Amino acid sequence: MDSRCFISDFRSNSVFSPPVPKALNKPFLALPCCWSARAHRWLYFEDAQFSASPRTRKSRFLPNLECINIRASRESIKNSAEEKKKKKPGVAKKKLAVFVSGGGSNFKSIHEACVEGSVHGEIVALVTNKTDCGGAEYARNKDIPVLQFPRTKDGADGLSPTSLIRNFEVEFVLLAGFLKLIPVELIRAYPRAILNIHPSLLPAFGGKGYYGMKVHKAVISSGARYSGPTIHFVDEHYDTGRILAQMVVPVLSTDSPEDLAARVLKEEHKLYKEVVAALCEERIVWREDGVPLIQSRQDPNHFC
């Protein structure tokens, strides 16, 4: 419909002043309606989208009328309010350090979620044992400090376990494809605050030597029907910390290790973001027997 034709039916009369609708005791401009001089009554509309002509904008009863979509505006306000409710009130953004050894796709995914706001955190440092890896390059492009760990003999920018706290005020450490064993002093400095993601359903196919494509080859060779990522807290050994979250991925009869790896990685990105969001919103609770649970954002009485 031509916007001018649509608007012409809603021009105000310079002499006649339309009555304010009694049923809706609100200011005129907040109402999803317009006065029709032709119909001599208020017309209500749900999804009108139009642009007023200059003459109409000067009208006494439709001042400054721009392109409006009332339903979209209401939905936008509603969605904004719901999004605010999702964030736990009074919780400040958490400072995160991510450890990588390779391309860092999980690191990139979490960083994007932090920037977009779905994760209430900030990555303040990228730690790596390979300063030329893809994850380190991405971090430098995003102005995230890159630190080397373990520290080399002649490395001036190496990382000591306590420098994360002293220099960057890091609250949580996220391992995302980091292939070195975390030293005991760092684990003690961050009790229940270091997470790792592993590409199998632990405790199966975990431990020293199980990483990357080696995991997926072992899964297929075993005849296992299911695999998937596991996120767990880090202790002093490889892949033995308390399990926090898992996602099941079917193993197909035609799968190659590369096929399975691609599907598992896709779920890794989703799962890690959800878990880090819960971590930053302080929704991780510990059962009396030491098992960590994730509290639902919508229902605080529900855990998974």
C-alpha positions in Angstrom: 0.0 0.0 0.0 1.3 3.5 -0.8 2.2 5.1 2.4 0.7 8.5 1.3 -2.6 6.8 0.7 -2.5 5.1 4.0 -1.6 8.3 5.9 -4.2 10.4 4.1 -7.0 8.7 6.0 -5.4 9.8 9.4 -4.8 13.5 8.8 -6.1 15.7 11.6 -8.6 18.4 11.0 -7.4 21.9 11.8 -10.7 22.8 13.4 -12.0 19.6 14.9 -10.2 18.0 17.9 -10.8 14.3 18.2 -11.7 13.0 21.6 -9.1 11.0 23.5 -10.2 7.4 23.8 -11.8 6.9 27.2 -11.1 3.2 27.3 -7.4 3.7 27.2 -6.3 6.2 29.8 -2.8 6.8 28.3 -1.1 9.6 26.4 -2.1 9.6 22.7 1.4 8.9 21.3 1.6 5.7 23.3 -1.5 4.3 21.8 -1.5 1.8 18.8 -4.3 3.8 17.1 -4.9 6.9 14.9 -7.9 9.3 14.5 -9.6 8.9 11.1 -11.2 12.1 9.9 -12.9 10.1 7.2 -14.4 7.5 9.5 -14.8 10.1 12.3 -13.5 7.6 14.9 -10.4 6.1 16.4 -8.9 3.3 14.3 -6.6 0.7 16.0 -3.9 -1.2 14.1 -1.6 -3.9 15.1 1.1 -4.0 12.4 1.1 -0.6 10.6 4.4 0.4 9.0 4.5 3.7 7.2 6.3 6.9 6.7 4.4 10.2 7.1 4.6 12.9 4.6 6.1 16.3 5.6 2.6 17.8 5.7 1.4 15.0 8.0 4.3 15.4 10.3 3.1 18.9 11.1 -0.3 17.7 12.1 -1.5 18.7 15.5 -2.4 15.2 16.4 0.4 13.2 14.7 3.6 15.2 15.4 7.0 13.8 14.4 5.5 10.6 12.9 8.3 8.5 11.5 8.5 5.0 10.2 6.7 3.0 12.9 6.1 -0.6 13.5 4.2 -0.7 16.7 4.1 -4.5 17.1 7.8 -4.7 16.4 8.5 -1.9 18.9 6.5 -3.7 21.6 8.3 -7.0 20.9 11.6 -5.2 21.0 10.9 -3.8 24.4 9.6 -7.2 25.6 12.6 -9.0 24.4 14.9 -6.5 25.9 13.2 -6.9 29.3 13.4 -10.7 29.1 17.1 -10.5 28.2 17.8 -8.4 31.2 16.0 -10.9 33.4 18.4 -13.6 32.2 21.4 -11.9 33.8 21.7 -12.5 37.5 21.2 -9.1 39.1 24.2 -7.7 40.9 26.8 -10.0 39.3 29.8 -8.2 37.8 31.4 -9.5 34.6 33.9 -12.3 35.3 37.5 -12.0 34.1 38.5 -15.1 32.2 41.8 -16.5 30.9 41.7 -19.1 28.1 44.5 -21.6 27.5 45.0 -22.9 23.9 47.6 -24.9 21.9 46.1 -24.7 18.4 43.5 -22.9 16.3 41.3 -22.1 19.4 37.9 -22.4 17.8 36.3 -22.8 21.3 38.2 -19.7 22.4 36.9 -17.7 19.5 33.3 -18.9 20.1 33.5 -17.9 23.8 35.1 -14.6 23.0 32.3 -13.8 20.5 29.7 -14.7 23.1 31.3 -12.4 25.6 31.3 -9.5 23.1 27.7 -10.2 22.1 26.6 -10.3 25.7 25.3 -13.9 26.0 28.2 -14.7 28.3 28.6 -12.2 31.2 32.4 -12.3 31.1 35.5 -10.8 29.6 38.6 -12.6 28.3 41.5 -10.7 29.7 44.3 -13.1 28.7 45.1 -15.8 26.2 47.7 -18.3 27.4 49.5 -20.7 25.0 52.5 -22.9 24.7 52.7 -22.1 21.0 52.7 -18.3 20.5 52.4 -18.7 16.7 49.2 -20.8 16.8 45.9 -19.7 15.4 44.4 -18.9 18.8 47.3 -16.6 19.6 47.0 -14.8 16.3 43.2 -14.3 16.8 43.9 -12.9 20.3 46.4 -10.4 19.1 44.0 -9.3 16.4 41.4 -8.6 19.1 43.9 -6.9 21.4 43.9 -9.6 24.0 47.2 -10.1 25.8 49.0 -13.3 24.7 51.1 -15.0 27.4 53.4 -18.0 27.0 53.2 -21.0 29.3 55.2 -22.9 30.3 57.8 -20.2 30.6 60.8 -20.7 28.4 64.3 -20.1 29.8 64.8 -16.9 27.7 61.2 -15.9 27.5 60.6 -12.5 29.1 56.8 -12.8 28.6 56.3 -16.2 30.2 53.6 -16.9 32.7 54.0 -17.8 36.3 51.0 -19.4 38.1 50.4 -16.4 40.3 50.7 -13.7 37.6 47.2 -14.4 36.3 45.9 -13.2 39.7 48.4 -10.4 40.3 48.5 -8.9 36.8 45.1 -9.7 35.3 42.8 -10.4 38.2 41.6 -13.6 36.5 38.7 -15.3 38.2 38.3 -18.4 36.0 40.6 -20.4 33.7 39.2 -22.1 30.6 41.2 -24.8 28.8 40.3 -25.0 25.2 42.6 -27.5 23.4 45.5 -26.9 25.7 47.8 -29.9 25.6 50.1 -29.3 28.6 49.4 -30.5 32.1 48.4 -27.7 34.4 50.8 -27.3 37.3 49.7 -28.1 40.9 50.3 -24.5 42.1 47.9 -23.1 39.5 45.2 -25.6 40.4 45.6 -24.7 44.1 45.4 -21.0 43.2 42.1 -21.7 41.4 40.2 -24.3 43.3 37.0 -25.2 41.4 37.7 -22.5 39.0 39.5 -24.2 36.1 37.4 -25.9 33.3 38.5 -28.1 30.5 36.6 -29.4 27.4 37.4 -32.9 26.1 36.0 -34.4 22.8 34.6 -37.6 24.2 32.2 -38.8 26.9 34.5 -39.1 29.8 35.6 -41.2 31.5 35.8 -43.1 28.2 38.6 -42.2 25.8 40.3 -39.8 28.2 43.7 -39.5 29.9 47.2 -38.9 28.7 47.6 -39.3 24.9 43.9 -38.9 24.2 43.5 -35.6 22.4 42.3 -34.2 19.0 41.8 -36.7 16.2 43.3 -39.5 18.3 40.1 -39.5 20.4 37.8 -39.8 17.4 39.8 -42.6 15.9 39.7 -44.5 19.1 35.9 -44.0 19.4 35.2 -45.3 15.9 37.7 -48.2 16.3 36.0 -49.3 19.6 32.5 -49.6 17.9 31.0 -47.1 20.4 27.6 -45.9 19.3 27.8 -42.5 21.0 30.4 -39.8 21.6 30.3 -36.1 22.4 32.1 -33.4 24.4 32.6 -33.3 28.1 33.3 -30.2 30.2 34.9 -31.0 33.6 36.8 -29.2 36.4 40.5 -29.7 36.3 42.5 -31.6 38.9 46.1 -32.7 39.0 45.7 -35.4 36.3 44.5 -35.6 32.7 40.7 -35.7 32.3 39.9 -37.0 35.8 38.3 -33.9 37.3 34.6 -33.7 38.3 32.3 -33.8 35.2 30.1 -30.7 34.9 28.3 -31.1 31.5 28.2 -33.5 28.5 26.5 -33.6 25.1 25.7 -36.8 23.3 26.6 -37.1 19.6 25.7 -40.3 17.7 28.4 -42.2 16.0 27.2 -43.1 12.5 28.2 -46.4 10.7 29.7 -44.4 7.9 31.7 -41.9 10.0 35.3 -41.2 9.4 37.3 -39.7 12.3 37.0 -36.3 10.5 33.2 -36.6 10.2 32.8 -37.4 13.9 35.2 -34.7 14.9 33.3 -32.0 12.9 29.9 -33.0 14.6 31.5 -33.1 18.1 33.2 -29.8 17.6 29.9 -28.1 16.7 28.4 -29.3 19.9 31.5 -28.3 21.8 31.0 -24.7 20.8 27.4 -24.7 22.0 28.0 -26.5 25.3 31.1 -24.5 26.3 29.3 -21.2 25.8 26.3 -22.4 27.9 28.6 -23.6 30.7 30.7 -20.5 30.7 27.6 -18.4 30.8 26.4 -20.3 33.9 29.9 -20.0 35.5 29.9 -16.2 35.0 26.3 -15.9 36.4 27.3 -17.9 39.4 24.9 -20.7 38.6 27.3 -23.6 39.4 26.4 -25.3 42.6 28.1 -28.2 44.4 26.2 -31.1 45.8 27.2 -32.5 49.2 29.0 -35.4 47.6 31.2 -33.0 45.5 29.3 -33.3 42.2 28.9 -29.9 40.4 25.5 -29.0 39.0 24.3 -26.2 36.7 21.3 -24.2 38.0 18.7 -23.4 35.5 18.4 -19.7 34.6 14.6 -19.9 34.2 13.9 -22.1 37.2 16.4 -21.8 40.1 15.0 -25.0 41.6 16.0 -27.0 38.6 19.5 -28.4 38.1 21.3 -30.4 35.4 
